[in-house]
Amino acid sequence: MTQRKRLAVARFWYEGNAFCLQPAGREDFERREWLRGQAGLDAARGKATELAAVADFQDSRSDWEVRASRCASAQPAGPVPQPFFQAYVDEVLDDLRGQHWDAIYLSLHGASITDADDSPELSLLRAIRAEHPRVPIGASFDLHANIPPALPPLLSCSASYRTYPHIDMRETAARCLERLIAIAEGGIRPVAAFRNGGAWLQSANMRTDAGPMADLQALARARTVGPLRDIALHGGFPYANSPHSGASVWVWADTGEAAARALDEIYAAYEARFADFEPELIAPADGIRQALRTPGLVAVTDPADNPLSGGIGDTPALLAALLAAGLEEPSVYASLADPGVVECARAAGEGAMLDLRLGGRRTPLYGEPVALRARVLRYTDGVFVNSGPMETGLAVHCGPTVVLAVGAAQLIVTTHVAPCNDPAFFDLHGIDLARTRLLCVKAKNHFRAAFAGRCRRIVDIDAPGPAMLDLRALRRMAGAAGAG
C-alpha cells in the first residue's frame, strides 16, 4: 500500500491598524476563530473562507493526510501583543517539529502587526523555514497585504485574493493548494519576481467590479498564460503604518526571465494608475444630502471607523450628521460599540426613555459625544450567521446589543466592535430594509458585496477616525495625539 503524503496547515489571519486604540488579544481571536487540529477544518467546511478549501482538499484527496495546527483569525483592530503572537508561533513550531511533511500550507493575511514586530507573518515564515528548509511551503494572502521583499523567497508558491469585496477567499486557497501539491508531487517548480514600491493607496476606489483595480486585475488575468503561473496585485494596507505598507506585484512563472518581464509590465501599469485610487473626500452632511437625492433605499458609509479596517466603533461624526438632518423617513445607524449603553438599556427595559451620550467614549480625538434622548426598542444576544456572499456561513459574535429610537432613526449599539456588512446583521436587529429610506453604516467596500444590489445608491464619506480616507490628515491627527 502506497504511503500517504502529509500536508500541514496553519492559519494566522489578522489585519492590524496602528492608529487603532484597541489591541487584539486572545479573547478577540477566540470570539472569531481559535481552533486547533481537525476541529479547525470541520468548523470551516462549507463556508466561504480559506480553510473550507483545505477541508475540500481533505475530502477529495485520500492520498494525502491533512493535519491542522493552530488556526486563528480575529477582526481587524490594533497591534497584537508580541507575547501572544510568539506563543502562537511556538505552538505551530511544536506541532510541526519532529515529523515528516511533504508540504505546508499557511492561510495568512499579510498586514498583521504586533506591538514589537511590523511583519509578524515574515517572522512566522522565517521560523518555519529554518526548521523545514526543504519542504514546499505555500501561503495565501489578502489583496491588501503588505508584503516585505524578504518574504517571497521563503515560499514555494502563493496566491492572493483577486476580488474586493473579498468573495474569493475559498477559491484563493484552492489555487494555492493546487500549486503547492503540484510542487510536492514533482510537477512544477515556479520562480518568483516581486516588487513593493512603498506607495500608499486608498482602498476606497479599489473595488474589482469597476475602476482601476478591476482593469489591472483583468490585465493580470490576460497575462497569466504560457510560462506565467500567477500574477497577484496587492493594494497594501496603509493603516498598518509599517515599513512594508504599500502596493506590490508578485509574479510566479516557470522561469526567472518570464517572471521579471511580467513584473515590469504589470507594475508599470499599476504605477500609471496610482492617481486613480485617490477618493473624493465628502463630509458626512454632504454625503447624506447626496444619497437622499436618489429615491428608494440608499446608504452612506463611514470608512473612517470601518470595523474591518480596524475601526473602534466610537467615532460620532456620521451619527451627529444623521440626527442634525432631521429625516422624517425611516433611517438606521449601524453601529456604535458601547457596552455601558447596552447594559443601561437592557436594565431599563424596552420602551424606556434614556438620556445618553453616544460616540467619543474612547477618545475625543475623533469628535465629542453626541447627546440625545432615545427610546429602547429591543435588544438581542448579538449572534448571527453571515448569509451574504462574503464569509458566507461564518458566525459573528457582537456581544449583547440594543436598538434605540430617536425620532424616525433606529440606532444600533453593540458590546463589541461589529461589522454590519451582512443582511443577517439587520435581520438580527429587527430592521426591515424594505421600509428603510437611509442606512448610515460604519463600513467600506465589503458592505457592497451584499448591499450594492439592494441600495439604489451608496455614498462614501470621510470623517475623523482611525481608518479615515484622508491619510495625510490621519497622520497629522495621530501625531498630535502622540500615536503612530
C-alpha positions, -999 to +999 in steps of 0.1 A: +000+000+000+014+034-010+021+056+020+001+088+020+018+122+017+014+146+046+002+182+044+005+205+075-018+235+078-018+267+100-036+300+098-030+335+112-054+358+095-052+393+110-051+429+097-036+454+122-043+491+123-015+511+140-039+540+146-065+519+164-067+523+202-078+487+208-053+459+206-064+424+197-057+397+223-066+361+226-102+368+236-107+386+202-094+356+183-115+332+204-146+352+195-139+346+158-116+317+152-092+300+176-092+263+168-066+235+165-065+202+147-094+187+128-118+209+147-105+239+127-112+222+094-146+209+104-157+243+115-147+258+082-163+231+060-188+246+035-180+282+044-166+309+021-132+310+037-097+296+031-099+267+054-130+255+036-108+249+006-085+228+029-115+208+040-124+203+003-089+190-004-091+167+026-124+153+014-112+148-022-076+136-018-075+104+002-038+100-009-029+130+013-031+132+051-040+167+063-030+178+098-040+212+111-021+232+137-035+264+153-060+282+130-065+317+143-083+348+130-097+380+145-115+411+133-090+439+124-080+461+154-048+475+168-014+457+172-014+422+186+006+418+218+040+403+209+039+376+237+006+364+223+019+361+188+051+344+199+031+319+218+012+312+186+044+307+166+058+284+193+027+263+192+028+259+154+065+251+155+059+224+182+032+209+161+054+207+130+086+196+148+099+160+146+076+149+118+079+144+081+059+168+060+056+168+022+040+203+021+030+231+044+001+255+037-004+288+056-035+309+055-022+344+061-035+380+058-002+398+051-010+431+070-006+419+106+014+439+131+023+433+168+034+459+193+070+448+186+070+434+151+059+452+119+058+420+098+049+390+120+040+369+090+076+372+079+088+362+113+065+332+113+077+321+079+113+325+088+108+304+119+091+276+099+116+277+071+145+275+095+133+242+108+119+228+074+143+241+048+134+217+020+096+213+025+075+231-001+056+259+016+026+278+001+006+307+015-025+326+006-028+364+012-053+392+013-054+416-016-045+443+010-013+425+022+018+445+030+045+422+016+081+427+026+107+419-001+123+393+022+091+372+023+086+358-012+120+338-012+107+318+018+078+304-002+074+278-029+042+293-042+015+318-031-020+331-041-038+363-032-074+374-033-084+389-067-117+404-055-127+434-034-151+429-016-132+397-008-156+370-020-129+346-033-112+335-001-120+299-007-110+300-043-077+317-035-067+289-011-078+263-036-054+278-062-026+279-037-032+243-027-033+231-063+001+246-070+016+235-037+005+199-042+019+200-078+052+212-064+053+185-037+044+158-063+072+170-086+052+186-113+063+222-112+089+244-096+079+281-102+102+311-097+090+344-081+096+380-090+083+407-066+082+445-062+069+467-034+075+504-042+060+516-009+031+536-024+003+542+000-030+537-019-065+543-006-087+512-010-119+531-013-115+531-051-100+496-052-132+477-059-129+450-085-163+454-101-152+485-119-123+511-118-085+509-117-082+477-098-107+459-120-088+470-150-055+459-135-068+425-124-082+419-159-047+427-173-031+403-149-055+375-158-049+381-195-011+378-190-013+347-169-007+323-198+022+301-210+051+302-185+033+326-162+016+308-133+002+336-112+002+374-110-010+390-078-017+427-072-017+439-036-032+472-027-015+473+007-029+484+040-015+519+049-031+519+083-006+492+094+019+521+092+048+497+087+080+500+066+064+475+042+030+492+038+025+497+001+012+485-032+030+455-047+030+430-075+040+393-071+046+371-101+052+333-103+065+318-135+083+288-149+115+309-155+130+339-138+132+357-171+094+353-177+086+364-142+108+395-144+093+406-177+058+402-164+066+420-132+080+451-151+049+453-173+023+448-146+040+471-120+044+498-146+007+496-155-002+497-118+020+527-111+004+545-140-030+542-123-019+552-087-036+586-090-069+569-099-071+554-064-075+588-048-110+591-034-133+621-032-135+634+003-171+641+011-183+655+045-210+635+064-238+660+059-230+664+022-230+626+018-264+623+034-278+650+011-263+634-020-276+600-011-312+613-005-314+628-040-319+592-051-353+576-043-355+543-025-331+526-001-298+545-001-267+542+021-239+564+035-208+546+045-182+558+071-149+541+062-131+561+089-145+538+116-150+507+095-146+476+118-129+457+090-102+484+087-095+485+124-123+508+134-132+513+171-170+517+168-168+550+185-165+580+161-195+603+162-194+624+131-219+605+109-243+600+138-243+637+145-249+645+108-278+620+107-296+634+137-290+670+125-306+661+092-339+656+110-350+630+085-387+621+089-384+589+069-371+556+085-333+556+089-308+532+105-274+539+121-251+510+125-233+509+148-216+521+179-198+498+204-206+509+239-211+481+265-222+506+291-250+519+270-261+483+261-261+473+298-280+505+308-307+500+281-312+463+289-316+472+326-341+500+318-362+476+296-380+480+263-399+512+260-378+531+285-366+566+277-329+573+283-307+604+281-274+592+266-241+604+252-230+582+222-196+581+205-164+598+216-162+573+246-127+560+239-111+593+228-122+629+220-096+628+191-123+620+165-151+641+180-172+648+211-200+625+222-235+631+208-261+639+235-295+625+227-327+612+242-337+577+230-363+551+235-352+514+240-368+494+212-353+459+215-322+440+225-305+409+212-278+383+221-257+397+193-251+365+174-258+360+137-245+339+108-234+356+076-259+349+047-243+373+021-216+365-004-186+374+018-176+348+045-209+330+040-218+308+069-194+324+094-209+331+128-204+367+141-205+375+178-212+411+186-219+406+223-253+418+236-268+446+215-296+471+217-317+491+192-326+527+202-351+550+186-345+588+181-374+601+161-375+581+128-340+569+133-331+535+147-296+533+163-278+500+169-254+498+198-232+467+203-210+454+231-180+446+208-170+464+176-190+446+149-192+448+111-226+455+096-218+442+061-243+413+061-281+413+058-282+389+088-269+418+110-300+438+102-323+408+104-309+401+139-319+437+150-354+436+135-346+461+108-370+459+078-348+472+049-378+473+026-393+500+048-360+519+054-350+550+034-314+556+046-287+534+060-258+551+078-231+525+084-196+522+096-183+503+066-164+504+034-164+483+003-172+449+019-206+464+026-212+464-011-209+427-015-244+422-001-259+457-005-248+470-039-278+453-054-302+463-026-293+500-023-301+524-051-271+545-042-241+542-018-221+573-009-187+571+009-180+600+033-148+609+051-147+619+088-121+617+116-114+581+126-086+555+128-092+545+091-101+578+076-097+582+038-075+613+041-042+596+050-024+629+054-049+642+080-048+608+098-010+611+102-013+647+115-041+637+139-022+606+152+010+627+156-009+653+176-021+626+200+013+611+203+005+580+183+018+565+151 
